[in-house]
Amino acid sequence: MAIKFKIKKGDNVKVIAGDDKGKTGVVKAVLPKKHQVIVEGCKIAKKAVKPSEKHQNGGFINKEMPMDISNVAKVEG
């Protein structure tokens, strides 16, 4: 049986725990098997990338990482 969450892609949520506590953002993706969500502008990590077609020079990019779904609450409105 599939797990159902009340939080869906595109919902406005507020981070209620962790380093980004108090920030609000839009859910970019829901990962139900891992019980995680990716929130726009929260839990940013620097990731090293090799030079490629997409990133000509390589270097570092800022990437939003998944956080546990229990650390976010849906914002009404």
C-alpha angles and dihedrals in degrees: 000000000000121000114243123208129194090222116081136180110284096026121132110241138178122220108236100179140029135035093320095050111156097023120122127209148146121275109246097182142358120216103196097178091057095036089236140127134199112225122197111250096005133106094014117189130186111238125194114228132190120232111275142145091284097042107034098188100027116213126125131336130187111241131186110233128207120263130195114276090230089066094066133065127199115251116218117230 
